[in-house]
Amino acid sequence: MLVTNAVMPQPEQMKAFFFGEENGPMVMVNLLKFKDKAEYPDGSDAELSGKEAYLRYGAAVQKCLEMVGGKALFSGAVNGLILGDVEELWDMVALAYYPSPKAMMDMVGLPEYQGIEVHRFAGLAGQLNIRTAPGMMAL
């Protein structure tokens, strides 16, 4: 199995995700890998780690999630693996609920979101985003 972290989806991935047949509620599983040092375009905050920059984004994105009917469900550091094998573990896992793919698309279009995205790019080396359908457990 090939695993490739990315910071932005490819156009064909976006089309399939946002305009595919699956359009109901979803929980996004975010497997996050951080840069060693934050990389802001203007060179500011060079003393921050990638994780610290990303946590700025994580704190602010919760308001944006709420604005589209979503919510942050969980985040935590990855500190081990019991099953399977990967070359390198991710640094953090975050789960976010969205009422639909359209809600996620609406969120990334919010001016509030666009104002915090700089922290995501500054801190994130790459990630996997996995869409799941909410199962039997209540949200």
Secondary structure, DSSP 4 states (H G I P E B T S, - for coil): -----BSS--HHHHHHHHHSS--S-EEEEEEEEE-SB---TT-TTTTSBHHHHHHHHHHHHHHHHHHTT-EEEEEEE----SSS--SS--SEEEEEEES-HHHHHHHHHSHHHHHHHHHHHHHEEEEEEEEE---SS--
